[in-house]
Amino acid sequence: MKPTDEQAGAWTEAFESGKFVRKSSEFRDYIKQGGTFDAESERYHLYVSHACPWAHRTLITRTLLGLENHISFDVVDWRMNSDGCWSFNPDEEGATADTINGELSLEGIYERAFSGWNESRRIGTVPVLWDRQHKTIVNNESREIIRMFEEFSKAGLGNNTSLCPTELQKEIDAMIDANYESVNNGVYKSGFARTQSAYDEAVTTLFARLDELEHHLDGREWLVGEGVGQLTEADICLFTTLVRFDLVYVVHFKCNLRRIIDYPNLQAFVERMIDLPGVRDTCHWHHIKAHYFWSHQNINTFRIIPLGPLEGAHTR
């Protein structure tokens, strides 16, 4: 059954003049040496969806910083119900149970951290960074989570890699900011637009920025840094949108002026990212594709999942 506008609004956030408006994350504490949330091995746990580009950022960063043995994670089912809620389903390939708290849904995790969460009818989002010690949510904002993972390196954990070196931090933040509204959130603005003018504006802005990025990457490997650049958080934040683009966003969100495969430099960038050690293992094509086409029923009423393109078709 097609969800009501109220139900659809649970996961499509809010609208102003037909435009999609994403709500802000609500848990914004920070891991910091010597703070309430100190960087310690086996203390923190991620709750993620393999479908979600925001959660995907945290898994890639965890891998590239060598934190696999220090930060554990659980994966929700790719199906999101009509209220916008995620559930745990260990019988679904690639998904898990909640191995920390034994909850059946992500809402249970939020209720543990904030009594009355469910009564408030707010919707729990991924990623979630959970603290076993204080039994609460530290943060549910992907950009802040990947930045605070740097604290583990300072504590001597991981592989001593930095994805946000001090000398590049301003450049990294500027690049992430420039890509957020136009590209990362831009695909959602296109897909969830409720007026032609809102859609036209979102798509035009999206592809204008993709054109700029194609030019920016001419002769470069990474988005920031001198010469060919240096792998940073900015690359991860762009990659998790681009790797879903041809597979989902071109059709499902009507972002169809061009595909990523039509951009030689952006295509090469996606391939370069996915060839980094461990990154391909974080990409679960079925979860990505099935989630969007099945869960967004006010866009795809009958939940038909297209046969093409092939999974990961724009990657080698």
N, C-alpha and C positions, 0 to 999 in steps of 0.2 A: 504494500500500500504506500502511496506517495505520502511523504511526511507533510505535516502542516507547516505554515510559515514559521510558527513558533518553534517547532521541532527542528526545522532546517536552520533556523537562527542559532540553535545551540552549537552547531559546528561551523556555521558560516559567519559567526561573530555578530557584528552589527552593520547597519547600512545607513548611509547618509546620501540622500539624493541618488539612490541606486548604486552607490559606490561601496565596495567592500572595505570595512574598517576593522583591522585586527586589534583585539584587546591586548593590553599589556600583561606580561607575566606577573604573578602575584607573590612568589617566594624569591627573595633577592638577597639572602645571606651569602657569605663568601668564605671560602676556604683560605686560610692564611696562617702561616707559621706563628705560633704563640697566641692565636686567637681562639675563640670559642670552638670554631671548626678548624682544627689543625690538620695539616697534611700528613696522614698516617696510612700505612698499608693495611688493606683489608677492612677498612672502616666504612668506606663509602660504596654505594650500590646505585647503578643506573637502571631506571625503567625506561624502555625505549620501544618504538615501533620501527620495524625495518622499512615500512612504507614512507615514513615521515622524513622529509629533508632536514628538518631542524634536529631531530634525534640522531639522524645519520651523521651529522657533524661531530657529535660527541663520541660515537664509536670510532670514526676515522681518527680523531685526535688521540683517543685512548690507545689506538694501535700504533700510530706514528711516534708517540712519546714512550712506547714500551711499557704501558701501564696495565697490561692484560692480567698480570698476577697481583695487582694491587687494587684494582677497581672491578668489581663483578657487575653483571647485568642480567636482567630478565627482559623478555620480549612479549609484548601483547599480540593477540590475534590481529590479523590484518583487517578483519571486519570491524567497522565502527557502527554501532547501532544508531537508530534514528534520532536518539537524544544526543548524539555526539560522544558517547562513552566508549572507552576501550575495555576489553575484558582479557583475562588470561585463559589460554586454552592449550595445554600441553599436548593435546592430541593433534593439533594443527602443525604441519611440518614447518620448522623454523620459528615456532612460538614456544613459550615455556609457561610453567606455573609461576606464581609469585613465591620464590624460594626463600624470601626473607620474612614476610609478614603473613603469608598464607591467604591473602585476599583473592577474591574471585574477579574483581574489577579494579581499574585504576582509581575509581572513585573511593574505594576503601582506603587506599594509600593516602589520598588527600584528606579524608575524614580523620585518619589517625593523626595527621599533622595539624589539622584545623577543625576542632569540634564544631559541628553545625554546618560543615561544608555542604553536605548533601541537601540539607534543608534550604540552603541559600540558592540552590538550583544552579550553582556555578559548575562549569565543566572542567574536569581535570585534563591537562594536556601533557604530551611528552615533548622533550625528555624531562625526567625527574631525577634529581640527584638526592639520594636518601642517606642519612647518617644513622648507622646502626647504634652508635653510642647514645645519642640524644633521642633516637627514635622519632625523627622528624624529617621533613623535607628541607634541604639546604637551599635549593635553587631550582627553578624550572624554566630558566631563560638560557637557551642554547649558547648564545654568544658569550654570556658570562661564565657558563660552565666550562667551555673550551679554554677560556682565558685562565680560569683558576686552576686548570690542570697543570699549568706552568709551575704552580707551587709545589707539586710533587717532585719536579726536577730539583728545585731549590732544597728539598728535604733529602736529596740523594736517592730518590726512587725513579725507576724508569731507565731510559737509555741516555740521559743527559742531553737530549735534543731540545731545542727551543723553536717553537713555531711563532713566537712573538718576541724576538730580540728587542731589547730596549731601544736601540738606535733606529729601528724600523717601526716602532709602535704607532707613531703618529701617521705614518704612511699607510700602515695596515688598517688602522681605524678609519681613515679617510676613504680607502678603497671599499671596505665593508659597508660603510655608510652610503657610498655612491651606488652600490649594487643592491642594497636592501629593498628600498621602495620600488625601484624600477624593475628589478629582475626577480629577486627572491620572493618578495611579496607581490610583485607585478603579475606573475602568472596567476595568482589567486584573485587579484583584482580583475583580471580578464575573465577568469572562469566563473566567478561569483557575481559579476556585474548584473544589475537588474534593469539597466537602461542601455540603449544603443550608445548614447553619448559617453556613459561611464566605461563601457567596453572599448569603444574607439580610442578614448584617451589612454586607457591602460595598455592596450596593445601597441599603440603608436609609441608610447614612452618606453615600453619593454624593448621593442626592436631598435629604437634609436640607441638605447644603451648597449644592446648586443652588437650593433654596428661599431660603436665606439670601442668596445672591448676587443672586437676582431682586429681593429686597427692597432690598438694598444699592444696586442700580443704579437704583432708582426716583428719577427726577429728576437722575440723573448720566449722564455719557457714559463716564467711565473709572473704574477701580477705586480709585485713590488720588489724593490731592491735595484741595485745597479746592474748594468750589463744584461744578461739573460734573466736576471732576477733571482730570488731566493724563495723556496717553498715556505709559506706562512699560513696563518689562519685565514687570510683573505682568499687563498686558493681553495681551501676546504669549503668555505662558505659559498663560493660560487659553484664549485663542482657539484654539490649535492642537489642543486637546482638543475644544472645543465645535464646531468646524467639521467634525469627523469624527463627531460624536455621532449625528445623525439618519441619516447616510449609512451608518454601519457599526455603531456601538456599541449602538444600540437593538436590533438583531436579533442580530448576531454575538456580542456580549458580554452579551445579555439585560438590558440597561439600559433596561427598557421600561415603567417606571412613568409616565413622561412623556417627550415629545420636547422639544428645544430650541425648536422652533416653537410649543410650547404655553406657553412663557415669554415674554411680550411684551418684557420688558426685556433678557433674554439674547439673544433673537432680534435685537433692534435693535442690541445690542452686536456680534454677529457680523457683521451687515450693515455697521456702521460701520467695523469693522476691515478687512473685505475691500474696502471702498471707498477705503482709504488708498492713495496712489500706490505702485504696484508690488506690493502684497500679493496681489492676485488672481493675478498671474503666478506666484506661488510655490505656488499650489494646483493640484495635478494630481489630478483626481478619479479617473481610471482607476487610477493607481498606488495611491491610497489604498484604494479599494474592492476592487480585484483582489487586492492584497497580503493583506489580512486574511482574506478568504474562501478564498483559494487556499493560503496558507502555513500556516495553523493547522489542520492536518489532524486533530489529535486533538479539535478542536471541530467541524469541518466535513469529515467523512471523505471525501466524494466530490468535494470542492473545487468545489461548485456555487456560482457567483457570481450572486446575485439580479439580476433586471432592474431592480427598483426599490429605493429611490426614485431619481428622476432625479438625475443627477450635480449636486451642489451645490444640491439641491432646497430647502434652507433658507437659501439666499442669493439675493439679487436678481440 
